[in-house]
Amino acid sequence: MFEDLESAVTGTAENDAFIVTVKGGIDFDSAQDLKEVLAEARRAETPRTVVDLSGLMFADSAVLHVLLGAQREHRAAGRRMVVAGPLGQTVLRLFEVTGTSDFFTMAPTLDAALTS
């Protein structure tokens, strides 16, 4: 199931946002890639980071741990971080079960996150 998903984490600065795009499946073994790109985003010259999870099909607690840490670091640096969907069922369930969605600024789509 998850092993068949190719994972990718990329980051690009676009206008007034650093966009982190996450695709496929991210677990403990690949969460370090996400952590590194989010750290790059925090250091960027843009006023906000948008984390596009619309292509993320599988995530476990390691992903949530990385996102929570990045959110704290962004806040401490005075930067805004927005999580964009639409979220897949597995990812949505992760936020629901852990009760962590209120910790993040959430947007239904990447476009909504970029215009918020």
N, CA, C and O atoms as a printed pandas DataFrame, in Angstrom:
     atom_number atom_name residue_name chain_id  residue_number  x_coord  y_coord  z_coord
0              1         N          MET        A               1    0.832   -1.185    0.000
1              2        CA          MET        A               1    0.000    0.000    0.000
2              3         C          MET        A               1    0.875    1.245    0.000
3              4         O          MET        A               1    1.114    1.818   -1.063
4              5         N          PHE        A               2    1.355    1.678    1.151
5              6        CA          PHE        A               2    2.160    2.892    1.241
6              7         C          PHE        A               2    3.484    2.734    0.507
7              8         O          PHE        A               2    3.970    3.684   -0.107
8              9         N          GLU        A               3    4.065    1.556    0.566
9             10        CA          GLU        A               3    5.366    1.341   -0.050
10            11         C          GLU        A               3    5.340    1.613   -1.555
11            12         O          GLU        A               3    6.374    1.910   -2.153
12            13         N          ASP        A               4    4.146    1.510   -2.169
13            14        CA          ASP        A               4    4.008    1.744   -3.603
14            15         C          ASP        A               4    3.923    3.226   -3.952
15            16         O          ASP        A               4    4.011    3.592   -5.124
16            17         N          LEU        A               5    3.750    4.083   -2.940
17            18        CA          LEU        A               5    3.638    5.517   -3.194
18            19         C          LEU        A               5    5.021    6.145   -3.270
19            20         O          LEU        A               5    5.834    5.993   -2.358
20            21         N          GLU        A               6    5.277    6.839   -4.343
21            22        CA          GLU        A               6    6.524    7.582   -4.462
22            23         C          GLU        A               6    6.356    8.886   -3.692
23            24         O          GLU        A               6    5.373    9.601   -3.885
24            25         N          SER        A               7    7.296    9.191   -2.837
25            26        CA          SER        A               7    7.176   10.412   -2.044
26            27         C          SER        A               7    8.100   11.488   -2.585
27            28         O          SER        A               7    9.177   11.210   -3.113
28            29         N          ALA        A               8    7.646   12.729   -2.435
29            30        CA          ALA        A               8    8.452   13.863   -2.874
30            31         C          ALA        A               8    8.096   15.079   -2.038
31            32         O          ALA        A               8    6.924   15.344   -1.768
32            33         N          VAL        A               9    9.114   15.810   -1.635
33            34        CA          VAL        A               9    8.933   17.067   -0.916
34            35         C          VAL        A               9    9.775   18.101   -1.644
35            36         O          VAL        A               9   10.987   17.937   -1.786
36            37         N          THR        A              10    9.131   19.164   -2.105
37            38        CA          THR        A              10    9.855   20.221   -2.801
38            39         C          THR        A              10    9.489   21.570   -2.201
39            40         O          THR        A              10    8.445   21.720   -1.565
40            41         N          GLY        A              11   10.348   22.533   -2.409
41            42        CA          GLY        A              11   10.092   23.879   -1.933
42            43         C          GLY        A              11   10.492   24.907   -2.953
43            44         O          GLY        A              11   11.561   24.816   -3.556
44            45         N          THR        A              12    9.625   25.902   -3.154
45            46        CA          THR        A              12    9.921   26.986   -4.090
46            47         C          THR        A              12    9.381   28.302   -3.544
47            48         O          THR        A              12    8.297   28.355   -2.963
48            49         N          ALA        A              13   10.153   29.353   -3.741
49            50        CA          ALA        A              13    9.697   30.693   -3.369
50            51         C          ALA        A              13    8.938   31.276   -4.551
51            52         O          ALA        A              13    9.437   31.300   -5.676
52            53         N          GLU        A              14    7.728   31.744   -4.280
53            54        CA          GLU        A              14    6.875   32.312   -5.316
54            55         C          GLU        A              14    6.231   33.565   -4.777
55            56         O          GLU        A              14    5.456   33.494   -3.822
56            57         N          ASN        A              15    6.526   34.707   -5.358
57            58        CA          ASN        A              15    5.955   35.982   -4.933
58            59         C          ASN        A              15    6.130   36.186   -3.430
59            60         O          ASN        A              15    7.250   36.388   -2.962
60            61         N          ASP        A              16    5.035   36.136   -2.670
61            62        CA          ASP        A              16    5.127   36.407   -1.233
62            63         C          ASP        A              16    4.980   35.152   -0.383
63            64         O          ASP        A              16    4.621   35.243    0.791
64            65         N          ALA        A              17    5.250   33.983   -0.957
65            66        CA          ALA        A              17    5.130   32.738   -0.194
66            67         C          ALA        A              17    6.214   31.749   -0.599
67            68         O          ALA        A              17    6.644   31.705   -1.752
68            69         N          PHE        A              18    6.640   30.967    0.368
69            70        CA          PHE        A              18    7.491   29.815    0.100
70            71         C          PHE        A              18    6.550   28.619    0.130
71            72         O          PHE        A              18    5.945   28.329    1.161
72            73         N          ILE        A              19    6.426   27.930   -0.991
73            74        CA          ILE        A              19    5.479   26.820   -1.091
74            75         C          ILE        A              19    6.213   25.500   -0.924
75            76         O          ILE        A              19    7.138   25.185   -1.673
76            77         N          VAL        A              20    5.784   24.737    0.067
77            78        CA          VAL        A              20    6.300   23.391    0.311
78            79         C          VAL        A              20    5.248   22.424   -0.221
79            80         O          VAL        A              20    4.116   22.402    0.261
80            81         N          THR        A              21    5.627   21.630   -1.212
81            82        CA          THR        A              21    4.695   20.682   -1.820
82            83         C          THR        A              21    5.079   19.274   -1.397
83            84         O          THR        A              21    6.225   18.851   -1.547
84            85         N          VAL        A              22    4.092   18.557   -0.864
85            86        CA          VAL        A              22    4.325   17.198   -0.368
86            87         C          VAL        A              22    3.433   16.246   -1.159
87            88         O          VAL        A              22    2.220   16.438   -1.242
88            89         N          LYS        A              23    4.051   15.218   -1.739
89            90        CA          LYS        A              23    3.301   14.259   -2.553
90            91         C          LYS        A              23    3.629   12.829   -2.158
91            92         O          LYS        A              23    4.713   12.533   -1.656
92            93         N          GLY        A              24    2.662   11.949   -2.399
93            94        CA          GLY        A              24    2.876   10.527   -2.155
94            95         C          GLY        A              24    2.623   10.163   -0.717
95            96         O          GLY        A              24    1.569   10.470   -0.160
96            97         N          GLY        A              25    3.590    9.508   -0.118
97            98        CA          GLY        A              25    3.469    9.074    1.271
98            99         C          GLY        A              25    4.715    9.427    2.048
99           100         O          GLY        A              25    5.833    9.199    1.587
100          101         N          ILE        A              26    4.517    9.987    3.232
101          102        CA          ILE        A              26    5.634   10.364    4.087
102          103         C          ILE        A              26    5.474    9.627    5.409
103          104         O          ILE        A              26    4.409    9.657    6.025
104          105         N          ASP        A              27    6.537    8.969    5.834
105          106        CA          ASP        A              27    6.526    8.278    7.116
106          107         C          ASP        A              27    7.798    8.644    7.880
107          108         O          ASP        A              27    8.484    9.601    7.521
108          109         N          PHE        A              28    8.107    7.903    8.908
109          110        CA          PHE        A              28    9.270    8.193    9.744
110          111         C          PHE        A              28   10.551    8.279    8.920
111          112         O          PHE        A              28   11.383    9.156    9.154
112          113         N          ASP        A              29   10.711    7.381    7.963
113          114        CA          ASP        A              29   11.943    7.335    7.170
114          115         C          ASP        A              29   12.105    8.533    6.244
115          116         O          ASP        A              29   13.232    8.954    5.984
116          117         N          SER        A              30   11.018    9.085    5.746
117          118        CA          SER        A              30   11.112   10.205    4.803
118          119         C          SER        A              30   10.719   11.548    5.411
119          120         O          SER        A              30   10.760   12.566    4.721
120          121         N          ALA        A              31   10.343   11.571    6.671
121          122        CA          ALA        A              31    9.930   12.825    7.325
122          123         C          ALA        A              31   11.081   13.826    7.421
123          124         O          ALA        A              31   10.845   15.032    7.495
124          125         N          GLN        A              32   12.316   13.339    7.421
125          126        CA          GLN        A              32   13.468   14.244    7.491
126          127         C          GLN        A              32   13.512   15.172    6.273
127          128         O          GLN        A              32   13.915   16.328    6.394
128          129         N          ASP        A              33   13.105   14.678    5.109
129          130        CA          ASP        A              33   13.054   15.520    3.910
130          131         C          ASP        A              33   12.094   16.691    4.124
131          132         O          ASP        A              33   12.404   17.831    3.777
132          133         N          LEU        A              34   10.937   16.398    4.694
133          134        CA          LEU        A              34    9.956   17.443    4.982
134          135         C          LEU        A              34   10.512   18.439    5.993
135          136         O          LEU        A              34   10.342   19.648    5.833
136          137         N          LYS        A              35   11.161   17.949    7.011
137          138        CA          LYS        A              35   11.741   18.818    8.034
138          139         C          LYS        A              35   12.772   19.777    7.428
139          140         O          LYS        A              35   12.799   20.960    7.770
140          141         N          GLU        A              36   13.608   19.270    6.540
141          142        CA          GLU        A              36   14.643   20.100    5.914
142          143         C          GLU        A              36   14.048   21.185    5.023
143          144         O          GLU        A              36   14.517   22.323    5.042
144          145         N          VAL        A              37   13.028   20.850    4.248
145          146        CA          VAL        A              37   12.419   21.839    3.368
146          147         C          VAL        A              37   11.656   22.883    4.194
147          148         O          VAL        A              37   11.659   24.063    3.844
148          149         N          LEU        A              38   11.011   22.466    5.275
149          150        CA          LEU        A              38   10.323   23.428    6.137
150          151         C          LEU        A              38   11.311   24.366    6.833
151          152         O          LEU        A              38   10.997   25.536    7.052
152          153         N          ALA        A              39   12.480   23.875    7.178
153          154        CA          ALA        A              39   13.515   24.741    7.762
154          155         C          ALA        A              39   14.000   25.748    6.725
155          156         O          ALA        A              39   14.237   26.912    7.048
156          157         N          GLU        A              40   14.148   25.304    5.486
157          158        CA          GLU        A              40   14.523   26.217    4.398
158          159         C          GLU        A              40   13.447   27.288    4.220
159          160         O          GLU        A              40   13.758   28.461    4.014
160          161         N          ALA        A              41   12.192   26.879    4.301
161          162        CA          ALA        A              41   11.078   27.824    4.161
162          163         C          ALA        A              41   11.096   28.873    5.269
163          164         O          ALA        A              41   10.861   30.054    5.014
164          165         N          ARG        A              42   11.371   28.446    6.486
165          166        CA          ARG        A              42   11.411   29.371    7.621
166          167         C          ARG        A              42   12.497   30.421    7.439
167          168         O          ARG        A              42   12.342   31.559    7.883
168          169         N          ARG        A              43   13.585   30.051    6.796
169          170        CA          ARG        A              43   14.700   30.984    6.579
170          171         C          ARG        A              43   14.520   31.858    5.338
171          172         O          ARG        A              43   15.300   32.785    5.116
172          173         N          ALA        A              44   13.518   31.575    4.546
173          174        CA          ALA        A              44   13.312   32.299    3.283
174          175         C          ALA        A              44   12.917   33.748    3.541
175          176         O          ALA        A              44   12.496   34.113    4.638
176          177         N          GLU        A              45   13.064   34.551    2.512
177          178        CA          GLU        A              45   12.756   35.980    2.587
178          179         C          GLU        A              45   11.265   36.270    2.416
179          180         O          GLU        A              45   10.862   37.432    2.480
180          181         N          THR        A              46   10.458   35.271    2.207
181          182        CA          THR        A              46    9.019   35.471    2.003
182          183         C          THR        A              46    8.306   35.603    3.348
183          184         O          THR        A              46    8.778   35.063    4.349
184          185         N          PRO        A              47    7.170   36.316    3.388
185          186        CA          PRO        A              47    6.478   36.522    4.659
186          187         C          PRO        A              47    5.699   35.317    5.175
187          188         O          PRO        A              47    5.296   35.298    6.338
188          189         N          ARG        A              48    5.481   34.319    4.333
189          190        CA          ARG        A              48    4.726   33.146    4.803
190          191         C          ARG        A              48    5.161   31.878    4.086
191          192         O          ARG        A              48    5.755   31.902    3.008
192          193         N          THR        A              49    4.836   30.780    4.734
193          194        CA          THR        A              49    5.064   29.452    4.177
194          195         C          THR        A              49    3.717   28.798    3.957
195          196         O          THR        A              49    2.858   28.831    4.838
196          197         N          VAL        A              50    3.525   28.208    2.798
197          198        CA          VAL        A              50    2.320   27.438    2.511
198          199         C          VAL        A              50    2.747   25.993    2.304
199          200         O          VAL        A              50    3.581   25.695    1.449
200          201         N          VAL        A              51    2.165   25.102    3.094
201          202        CA          VAL        A              51    2.469   23.676    2.999
202          203         C          VAL        A              51    1.307   23.012    2.267
203          204         O          VAL        A              51    0.224   22.845    2.826
204          205         N          ASP        A              52    1.542   22.640    1.025
205          206        CA          ASP        A              52    0.511   22.038    0.176
206          207         C          ASP        A              52    0.497   20.527    0.400
207          208         O          ASP        A              52    1.392   19.809   -0.047
208          209         N          LEU        A              53   -0.535   20.062    1.101
209          210        CA          LEU        A              53   -0.658   18.636    1.384
210          211         C          LEU        A              53   -1.686   17.952    0.480
211          212         O          LEU        A              53   -2.077   16.813    0.737
212          213         N          SER        A              54   -2.121   18.634   -0.567
213          214        CA          SER        A              54   -3.163   18.067   -1.427
214          215         C          SER        A              54   -2.715   16.790   -2.134
215          216         O          SER        A              54   -3.556   15.971   -2.506
216          217         N          GLY        A              55   -1.427   16.604   -2.325
217          218        CA          GLY        A              55   -0.926   15.403   -2.984
218          219         C          GLY        A              55   -0.418   14.346   -2.021
219          220         O          GLY        A              55    0.125   13.325   -2.443
220          221         N          LEU        A              56   -0.593   14.587   -0.722
221          222        CA          LEU        A              56   -0.124   13.631    0.283
222          223         C          LEU        A              56   -1.193   12.562    0.499
223          224         O          LEU        A              56   -2.308   12.866    0.923
224          225         N          MET        A              57   -0.850   11.322    0.207
225          226        CA          MET        A              57   -1.799   10.223    0.310
226          227         C          MET        A              57   -1.673    9.447    1.618
227          228         O          MET        A              57   -2.636    8.831    2.075
228          229         N          PHE        A              58   -0.485    9.479    2.218
229          230        CA          PHE        A              58   -0.264    8.774    3.484
230          231         C          PHE        A              58    0.637    9.611    4.369
231          232         O          PHE        A              58    1.642   10.159    3.916
232          233         N          ALA        A              59    0.266    9.703    5.633
233          234        CA          ALA        A              59    1.098   10.393    6.613
234          235         C          ALA        A              59    0.920    9.698    7.949
235          236         O          ALA        A              59   -0.173    9.241    8.282
236          237         N          ASP        A              60    2.001    9.622    8.712
237          238        CA          ASP        A              60    1.885    9.052   10.049
238          239         C          ASP        A              60    2.279   10.109   11.077
239          240         O          ASP        A              60    2.436   11.282   10.738
240          241         N          SER        A              61    2.435    9.700   12.311
241          242        CA          SER        A              61    2.704   10.660   13.381
242          243         C          SER        A              61    4.025   11.404   13.186
243          244         O          SER        A              61    4.186   12.505   13.712
244          245         N          ALA        A              62    4.958   10.838   12.453
245          246        CA          ALA        A              62    6.223   11.532   12.193
246          247         C          ALA        A              62    5.984   12.806   11.395
247          248         O          ALA        A              62    6.625   13.825   11.653
248          249         N          VAL        A              63    5.077   12.764   10.438
249          250        CA          VAL        A              63    4.735   13.946    9.652
250          251         C          VAL        A              63    4.107   14.998   10.550
251          252         O          VAL        A              63    4.448   16.178   10.477
252          253         N          LEU        A              64    3.194   14.562   11.390
253          254        CA          LEU        A              64    2.539   15.495   12.304
254          255         C          LEU        A              64    3.554   16.132   13.242
255          256         O          LEU        A              64    3.483   17.332   13.507
256          257         N          HIS        A              65    4.482   15.357   13.737
257          258        CA          HIS        A              65    5.534   15.873   14.616
258          259         C          HIS        A              65    6.354   16.946   13.894
259          260         O          HIS        A              65    6.648   17.991   14.475
260          261         N          VAL        A              66    6.721   16.704   12.652
261          262        CA          VAL        A              66    7.497   17.668   11.872
262          263         C          VAL        A              66    6.682   18.940   11.645
263          264         O          VAL        A              66    7.203   20.044   11.800
264          265         N          LEU        A              67    5.409   18.794   11.278
265          266        CA          LEU        A              67    4.560   19.964   11.041
266          267         C          LEU        A              67    4.365   20.794   12.306
267          268         O          LEU        A              67    4.412   22.024   12.259
268          269         N          LEU        A              68    4.149   20.128   13.428
269          270        CA          LEU        A              68    3.976   20.852   14.697
270          271         C          LEU        A              68    5.244   21.614   15.067
271          272         O          LEU        A              68    5.180   22.765   15.497
272          273         N          GLY        A              69    6.386   20.974   14.900
273          274        CA          GLY        A              69    7.657   21.643   15.185
274          275         C          GLY        A              69    7.886   22.833   14.272
275          276         O          GLY        A              69    8.337   23.887   14.722
276          277         N          ALA        A              70    7.579   22.671   12.992
277          278        CA          ALA        A              70    7.749   23.762   12.031
278          279         C          ALA        A              70    6.804   24.917   12.360
279          280         O          ALA        A              70    7.179   26.082   12.233
280          281         N          GLN        A              71    5.599   24.600   12.775
281          282        CA          GLN        A              71    4.646   25.655   13.131
282          283         C          GLN        A              71    5.177   26.476   14.317
283          284         O          GLN        A              71    5.123   27.706   14.306
284          285         N          ARG        A              72    5.684   25.783   15.326
285          286        CA          ARG        A              72    6.263   26.486   16.490
286          287         C          ARG        A              72    7.446   27.348   16.065
287          288         O          ARG        A              72    7.565   28.493   16.500
288          289         N          GLU        A              73    8.314   26.814   15.227
289          290        CA          GLU        A              73    9.483   27.569   14.764
290          291         C          GLU        A              73    9.084   28.772   13.918
291          292         O          GLU        A              73    9.687   29.839   14.032
292          293         N          HIS        A              74    8.082   28.607   13.077
293          294        CA          HIS        A              74    7.604   29.729   12.265
294          295         C          HIS        A              74    7.037   30.829   13.168
295          296         O          HIS        A              74    7.331   32.010   12.980
296          297         N          ARG        A              75    6.236   30.436   14.131
297          298        CA          ARG        A              75    5.663   31.433   15.045
298          299         C          ARG        A              75    6.753   32.165   15.818
299          300         O          ARG        A              75    6.697   33.384   15.977
300          301         N          ALA        A              76    7.737   31.422   16.294
301          302        CA          ALA        A              76    8.835   32.041   17.050
302          303         C          ALA        A              76    9.617   33.030   16.174
303          304         O          ALA        A              76   10.155   34.018   16.675
304          305         N          ALA        A              77    9.677   32.762   14.889
305          306        CA          ALA        A              77   10.390   33.639   13.952
306          307         C          ALA        A              77    9.497   34.749   13.411
307          308         O          ALA        A              77    9.940   35.556   12.593
308          309         N          GLY        A              78    8.240   34.798   13.862
309          310        CA          GLY        A              78    7.312   35.815   13.387
310          311         C          GLY        A              78    6.829   35.589   11.971
311          312         O          GLY        A              78    6.457   36.531   11.272
312          313         N          ARG        A              79    6.836   34.329   11.550
313          314        CA          ARG        A              79    6.418   33.987   10.186
314          315         C          ARG        A              79    5.109   33.213   10.224
315          316         O          ARG        A              79    4.819   32.504   11.187
316          317         N          ARG        A              80    4.336   33.359    9.178
317          318        CA          ARG        A              80    3.052   32.674    9.065
318          319         C          ARG        A              80    3.227   31.374    8.289
319          320         O          ARG        A              80    3.932   31.333    7.281
320          321         N          MET        A              81    2.574   30.307    8.770
321          322        CA          MET        A              81    2.583   29.024    8.073
322          323         C          MET        A              81    1.136   28.591    7.875
323          324         O          MET        A              81    0.359   28.557    8.830
324          325         N          VAL        A              82    0.772   28.257    6.630
325          326        CA          VAL        A              82   -0.575   27.842    6.286
326          327         C          VAL        A              82   -0.508   26.437    5.696
327          328         O          VAL        A              82    0.329   26.160    4.836
328          329         N          VAL        A              83   -1.389   25.554    6.157
329          330        CA          VAL        A              83   -1.483   24.196    5.610
330          331         C          VAL        A              83   -2.636   24.184    4.617
331          332         O          VAL        A              83   -3.767   24.529    4.959
332          333         N          ALA        A              84   -2.337   23.779    3.370
333          334        CA          ALA        A              84   -3.336   23.790    2.303
334          335         C          ALA        A              84   -3.738   22.382    1.904
335          336         O          ALA        A              84   -2.923   21.460    1.920
336          337         N          GLY        A              85   -4.983   22.229    1.552
337          338        CA          GLY        A              85   -5.535   20.971    1.075
338          339         C          GLY        A              85   -5.948   21.114   -0.376
339          340         O          GLY        A              85   -5.392   21.938   -1.102
340          341         N          PRO        A              86   -6.911   20.328   -0.803
341          342        CA          PRO        A              86   -7.738   19.478    0.038
342          343         C          PRO        A              86   -6.948   18.281    0.565
343          344         O          PRO        A              86   -6.094   17.720   -0.121
344          345         N          LEU        A              87   -7.262   17.916    1.795
345          346        CA          LEU        A              87   -6.545   16.826    2.445
346          347         C          LEU        A              87   -7.171   15.488    2.083
347          348         O          LEU        A              87   -8.393   15.348    2.032
348          349         N          GLY        A              88   -6.306   14.506    1.831
349          350        CA          GLY        A              88   -6.772   13.145    1.597
350          351         C          GLY        A              88   -7.349   12.568    2.889
351          352         O          GLY        A              88   -7.085   13.089    3.973
352          353         N          GLN        A              89   -8.123   11.510    2.780
353          354        CA          GLN        A              89   -8.797   10.918    3.940
354          355         C          GLN        A              89   -7.833   10.529    5.057
355          356         O          GLN        A              89   -8.108   10.791    6.228
356          357         N          THR        A              90   -6.713    9.909    4.710
357          358        CA          THR        A              90   -5.748    9.476    5.713
358          359         C          THR        A              90   -5.147   10.668    6.443
359          360         O          THR        A              90   -4.990   10.636    7.663
360          361         N          VAL        A              91   -4.817   11.701    5.716
361          362        CA          VAL        A              91   -4.202   12.888    6.303
362          363         C          VAL        A              91   -5.225   13.641    7.146
363          364         O          VAL        A              91   -4.919   14.080    8.254
364          365         N          LEU        A              92   -6.429   13.788    6.627
365          366        CA          LEU        A              92   -7.503   14.445    7.373
366          367         C          LEU        A              92   -7.763   13.708    8.685
367          368         O          LEU        A              92   -7.928   14.326    9.737
368          369         N          ARG        A              93   -7.796   12.411    8.607
369          370        CA          ARG        A              93   -8.030   11.579    9.806
370          371         C          ARG        A              93   -6.918   11.784   10.832
371          372         O          ARG        A              93   -7.193   11.821   12.031
372          373         N          LEU        A              94   -5.683   11.915   10.390
373          374        CA          LEU        A              94   -4.557   12.150   11.292
374          375         C          LEU        A              94   -4.780   13.433   12.095
375          376         O          LEU        A              94   -4.585   13.447   13.311
376          377         N          PHE        A              95   -5.185   14.501   11.422
377          378        CA          PHE        A              95   -5.461   15.765   12.114
378          379         C          PHE        A              95   -6.664   15.639   13.052
379          380         O          PHE        A              95   -6.645   16.169   14.163
380          381         N          GLU        A              96   -7.708   14.938   12.605
381          382        CA          GLU        A              96   -8.915   14.792   13.414
382          383         C          GLU        A              96   -8.663   13.968   14.682
383          384         O          GLU        A              96   -9.040   14.379   15.780
384          385         N          VAL        A              97   -8.033   12.820   14.527
385          386        CA          VAL        A              97   -7.811   11.917   15.656
386          387         C          VAL        A              97   -6.907   12.552   16.716
387          388         O          VAL        A              97   -7.093   12.336   17.914
388          389         N          THR        A              98   -5.940   13.326   16.265
389          390        CA          THR        A              98   -4.998   13.939   17.210
390          391         C          THR        A              98   -5.486   15.286   17.732
391          392         O          THR        A              98   -4.916   15.824   18.682
392          393         N          GLY        A              99   -6.531   15.833   17.123
393          394        CA          GLY        A              99   -7.059   17.119   17.562
394          395         C          GLY        A              99   -6.102   18.276   17.328
395          396         O          GLY        A              99   -6.131   19.258   18.069
396          397         N          THR        A             100   -5.263   18.181   16.323
397          398        CA          THR        A             100   -4.231   19.193   16.104
398          399         C          THR        A             100   -4.568   20.215   15.012
399          400         O          THR        A             100   -3.808   21.160   14.806
400          401         N          SER        A             101   -5.664   20.046   14.328
401          402        CA          SER        A             101   -5.953   20.958   13.214
402          403         C          SER        A             101   -6.093   22.408   13.675
403          404         O          SER        A             101   -5.777   23.326   12.918
404          405         N          ASP        A             102   -6.562   22.626   14.901
405          406        CA          ASP        A             102   -6.700   23.999   15.405
406          407         C          ASP        A             102   -5.361   24.669   15.672
407          408         O          ASP        A             102   -5.311   25.890   15.825
408          409         N          PHE        A             103   -4.290   23.916   15.732
409          410        CA          PHE        A             103   -2.968   24.474   15.958
410          411         C          PHE        A             103   -2.436   25.143   14.688
411          412         O          PHE        A             103   -1.519   25.963   14.741
412          413         N          PHE        A             104   -3.024   24.779   13.552
413          414        CA          PHE        A             104   -2.570   25.270   12.260
414          415         C          PHE        A             104   -3.582   26.227   11.641
415          416         O          PHE        A             104   -4.777   26.151   11.925
416          417         N          THR        A             105   -3.091   27.128   10.792
417          418        CA          THR        A             105   -3.971   27.875    9.905
418          419         C          THR        A             105   -4.183   26.963    8.711
419          420         O          THR        A             105   -3.231   26.591    8.025
420          421         N          MET        A             106   -5.441   26.603    8.464
421          422        CA          MET        A             106   -5.762   25.657    7.400
422          423         C          MET        A             106   -6.482   26.390    6.274
423          424         O          MET        A             106   -7.266   27.306    6.518
424          425         N          ALA        A             107   -6.208   25.978    5.040
425          426        CA          ALA        A             107   -6.889   26.516    3.861
426          427         C          ALA        A             107   -7.368   25.330    3.023
427          428         O          ALA        A             107   -6.678   24.314    2.929
428          429         N          PRO        A             108   -8.547   25.459    2.416
429          430        CA          PRO        A             108   -9.088   24.314    1.662
430          431         C          PRO        A             108   -8.313   23.988    0.388
431          432         O          PRO        A             108   -8.338   22.850   -0.080
432          433         N          THR        A             109   -7.620   24.990   -0.180
433          434        CA          THR        A             109   -6.870   24.774   -1.424
434          435         C          THR        A             109   -5.586   25.611   -1.386
435          436         O          THR        A             109   -5.430   26.502   -0.552
436          437         N          LEU        A             110   -4.689   25.305   -2.295
437          438        CA          LEU        A             110   -3.470   26.096   -2.429
438          439         C          LEU        A             110   -3.794   27.528   -2.806
439          440         O          LEU        A             110   -3.207   28.458   -2.252
440          441         N          ASP        A             111   -4.718   27.726   -3.740
441          442        CA          ASP        A             111   -5.089   29.089   -4.144
442          443         C          ASP        A             111   -5.626   29.885   -2.958
443          444         O          ASP        A             111   -5.285   31.055   -2.784
444          445         N          ALA        A             112   -6.464   29.248   -2.145
445          446        CA          ALA        A             112   -7.010   29.939   -0.965
446          447         C          ALA        A             112   -5.905   30.291    0.007
447          448         O          ALA        A             112   -5.930   31.365    0.609
448          449         N          ALA        A             113   -4.937   29.410    0.172
449          450        CA          ALA        A             113   -3.812   29.684    1.081
450          451         C          ALA        A             113   -2.967   30.842    0.584
451          452         O          ALA        A             113   -2.463   31.635    1.379
452          453         N          LEU        A             114   -2.811   30.939   -0.722
453          454        CA          LEU        A             114   -1.975   31.999   -1.292
454          455         C          LEU        A             114   -2.672   33.360   -1.264
455          456         O          LEU        A             114   -2.004   34.393   -1.303
456          457         N          THR        A             115   -3.985   33.375   -1.199
457          458        CA          THR        A             115   -4.708   34.643   -1.182
458          459         C          THR        A             115   -5.220   35.026    0.193
459          460         O          THR        A             115   -5.839   36.078    0.354
460          461         N          SER        A             116   -4.969   34.186    1.187
461          462        CA          SER        A             116   -5.470   34.498    2.540
462          463         C          SER        A             116   -4.581   35.499    3.241
463          464         O          SER        A             116   -4.852   35.873    4.382
